[in-house]
């Protein structure tokens, strides 16, 4: 999730909370029940956010970890392609010699 999406989500939730608090008396709710409901919603949202964060940490699905995995996959692909090109550019005798050296190790 990008920073802009987080800000948009936070702002929209704050506006929903503000408008529901201000317009709840028009629906026959008292100020005490309105504040209790808004507090309950806020606490629920915070608990859901914390639990989702902890699940991402435990599963290793953090943004940095995902970026690192993608970078590593691209890097390994390019590195493998370079090695294959170098290997193919060698003569047959050099290829055999190199494979024999690798088998010894």
Backbone torsions as a table, in degrees:
resi	resn	phi	psi	omega
1	UNK	NA	131.3	-178.6
2	UNK	-79.6	165.8	179.8
3	UNK	-63.2	-37.6	-180.0
4	UNK	-63.9	-42.4	179.4
5	UNK	-65.0	-37.9	177.9
6	UNK	-63.7	-43.6	178.9
7	UNK	-65.1	-41.9	178.5
8	UNK	-63.2	-43.4	179.0
9	UNK	-63.8	-45.1	179.0
10	UNK	-62.8	-42.4	179.3
11	UNK	-66.1	-42.1	-179.9
12	UNK	-66.1	-39.9	177.0
13	UNK	-64.8	-39.4	178.5
14	UNK	-64.5	-41.9	179.1
15	UNK	-66.7	-39.8	177.1
16	UNK	-62.3	-43.6	177.8
17	UNK	-63.4	-42.0	-179.9
18	UNK	-63.2	-49.5	-178.1
19	UNK	-67.4	-36.9	178.4
20	UNK	-67.5	-34.8	178.4
21	UNK	-69.2	-40.9	-176.8
22	UNK	-75.8	-34.3	-175.6
23	UNK	-98.1	-0.9	179.1
24	UNK	-63.6	-38.1	178.0
25	UNK	-59.8	-25.9	177.7
26	UNK	-69.0	-19.2	178.8
27	UNK	-98.8	8.8	174.8
28	UNK	89.9	13.2	178.3
29	UNK	-93.3	142.5	178.0
30	UNK	-79.3	167.5	-178.5
31	UNK	-65.7	-36.2	-179.7
32	UNK	-66.6	-46.7	179.5
33	UNK	-67.4	-34.2	177.8
34	UNK	-64.5	-44.9	179.6
35	UNK	-67.7	-35.7	177.5
36	UNK	-64.7	-43.5	179.1
37	UNK	-64.8	-44.0	-179.5
38	UNK	-66.5	-36.4	176.1
39	UNK	-65.1	-41.8	179.0
40	UNK	-63.2	-42.1	178.2
41	UNK	-64.6	-43.5	179.4
42	UNK	-62.2	-46.7	179.6
43	UNK	-62.4	-40.2	178.3
44	UNK	-63.3	-44.0	179.1
45	UNK	-62.6	-44.0	-179.8
46	UNK	-64.0	-42.9	179.3
47	UNK	-65.4	-39.5	176.9
48	UNK	-64.2	-42.8	180.0
49	UNK	-63.5	-45.3	179.9
50	UNK	-63.4	-43.2	-179.6
51	UNK	-66.2	-38.4	177.8
52	UNK	-66.4	-37.3	177.2
53	UNK	-64.1	-46.3	180.0
54	UNK	-63.3	-38.5	177.1
55	UNK	-63.7	-39.9	177.6
56	UNK	-66.2	-36.8	177.9
57	UNK	-67.0	-45.7	-178.2
58	UNK	-65.0	-41.3	-178.2
59	UNK	-81.8	-6.7	-179.1
60	UNK	72.7	28.9	-178.3
61	UNK	-100.8	30.5	179.1
62	UNK	-72.1	156.8	-176.4
63	UNK	-59.4	-45.9	-179.2
64	UNK	-63.0	-41.6	-179.9
65	UNK	-63.5	-41.4	179.3
66	UNK	-65.6	-42.5	178.4
67	UNK	-62.9	-40.8	179.8
68	UNK	-64.7	-41.6	178.2
69	UNK	-62.4	-44.8	179.3
70	UNK	-63.2	-43.2	179.2
71	UNK	-61.8	-43.7	-178.4
72	UNK	-63.4	-39.7	179.0
73	UNK	-63.8	-44.3	179.5
74	UNK	-65.4	-43.2	-180.0
75	UNK	-61.4	-46.7	-179.3
76	UNK	-64.4	-37.2	178.5
77	UNK	-63.5	-47.9	180.0
78	UNK	-65.1	-40.4	-179.9
79	UNK	-64.1	-42.4	178.7
80	UNK	-64.1	-42.0	178.3
81	UNK	-61.8	-41.7	178.4
82	UNK	-63.4	-43.8	179.6
83	UNK	-63.0	-41.4	179.3
84	UNK	-63.7	-40.5	178.0
85	UNK	-63.4	-44.1	179.2
86	UNK	-63.8	-41.1	-179.3
87	UNK	-65.3	-41.0	-179.8
88	UNK	-69.5	-26.3	179.6
89	UNK	-77.2	-14.8	177.8
90	UNK	-74.3	155.8	175.8
91	UNK	-73.3	166.6	-179.1
92	UNK	-61.0	-38.8	179.0
93	UNK	-65.1	-43.1	178.8
94	UNK	-65.4	-38.0	177.9
95	UNK	-62.8	-45.9	-180.0
96	UNK	-62.4	-43.6	179.8
97	UNK	-61.3	-44.6	179.8
98	UNK	-64.0	-42.6	179.2
99	UNK	-65.3	-37.8	177.0
100	UNK	-64.2	-40.7	178.1
101	UNK	-64.4	-38.3	178.8
102	UNK	-69.2	-35.8	178.1
103	UNK	-66.6	-32.8	-179.9
104	UNK	-68.1	-32.1	-176.4
105	UNK	-84.9	NA	NA
